Amino acid sequence: MSVDDIYLQRRVRRASCYALRACYQGVQDLGKMFRTGLLILTRPLPVLGDSISPLLTEVAKIVGATLYVHIQPNTTRDNKVFTISQTPYTQELRTFITQLYICSASVCNHLNVNILLGHISNKSCFPWDVNYRIKPNCDVILFDDDHWLGKDNTTRTSLLENISKKFQPDCRFKPAIEVVNVDQCHNESAGLLSQSNGPSGGPSSLISSFNNTVLGGTFDHIHTGHKILLGEGCLLADKRLTVGVTDGDMNNKKTLPELIQPLQSRLESVKTFIQEVRPNICPNVVPIYDAFGPTITDADLQCIILSQETRKGGQMVNEERQKKGFPQMEEFVIDLVEDQQHDEYEENKISSSSFRKRLLGTMINTPQKKKNLMSVPYVIGLTGGIASGKSAICKRLEGLGAASIDCDKLGHQVYMKGLPAYNRLVEVFGSSIVGEDEEINRRALGPIVFSDPEKLKMLNSIVWPEISKLAEETIQQFRLEGMEVVVLEAALLLDAGWDKLVHEVWTTIIPRQEAIKRMVDRNKFTEEEASKRLDSQLTNQERVNRSNVVLCTLWDYKYTQQQVEHAWLLLSNRRAVLNKL
């Protein structure tokens, strides 16, 4: 568990305890942090648009994890009690929803912001009067206008009951009500609020919707761009939203495909998001393994949502539908969203590729505590396929203060004449593997074992236990020398079971074709020889699945160095926390 994880747990624990006290005692103290909040926006869209950044800045001081937003602009103040009502879907509202999501990504990116859409529709027959099932239950309700709170307990109780009934009918506790006032966040708000409560100026054209809408994507680690795309799909679908989630070969060409979430996790994330924000439509979330998916098998689909990048794909889909005699789908194109926080190695748009790059050097899987290991030295098992850059990363870690053990060099030692493995190897593989110097000729041994899986298995059964013994002895020697961190560099760390010697497993990865290119250039292998070497080892995905930290040397020196320094800093923080426990 990372330091950030522990800090968040403690913060959420404190916020939850406070929230429960607030439920029972009606405490109203904006200096405290709540875990989950519901923000209700009722003012005209021009006011909200001008004020959204300072408003979210204030909200971020109150809510620590998840924020749900209900937008009901131009709500008449004639009523004494706030009630949920159907809201038309206009171009102005669409723009504001996108703006709110983009602003939340920069102003309060620690929050998981979800905009509720169940009440937004232009259809008189749409079942907009729906109860949400917000999970986790909200700890605090925030208004942009304190008019709705009233002056007496009866009004507040009625308001609370009305909101709880709509947004969390299963809630056992009644949340505290707090207010964030737009007037306090934006100096021009008072003047704008003096206007009438009727429709505000600007583009107010209604947007047409369809019974059945479809869209597709990878949906890896749901981010702001995904939420905008899925939100558009929800609002353009009156009955059913079909979402194709890519898998298989479609993902292999993406950046760092090994770090893409498992298919089932991505399917569940998309389905959960739709059910939370638009519970009155049917989510049909399915895996797709080609560019078409259900678009050329489902004749009932009426609208496809595309980005500027996938617009040509939409044309191809309609061409295939025409061949099948299916009706053409309306093409609804949305703009890509600029990532205002990207660095020089990331894409300009908000993308999962950038998110996966940000995972490099961080803790992706919490290490299991191993009772057989001493806390000092803290041992990092550094592994990866051939030509993946392990040695270069190991040298960088040495530069930051770590000692290192090269298991490949230990392997050379165990082959030496006079050691236990030597006689056994000659006995099994014959005298042809012995060179003129009477030592094992590894170049002669290599073709024998790499062309026959059974012979490779026999070799490993002889050599691996001896390397493990030498590694343990070297670790103990570093402990006596007072080394705090030791890196055990081994391509076969996981294959050989040497991960039992380390506290954490770090893996370096590069694409297969890049590894082959490096072996051809560096080792003078043929492409066939390089492929055989890779095929004899674990795949990148198998290593990543069993690793705690992942690094990638595909890009330039500077970026690799950034990854290593980031990983080292987080490691130091983890060790500092563990030492205090």
Disulfide bonds with the S-S distance in Angstrom:
none
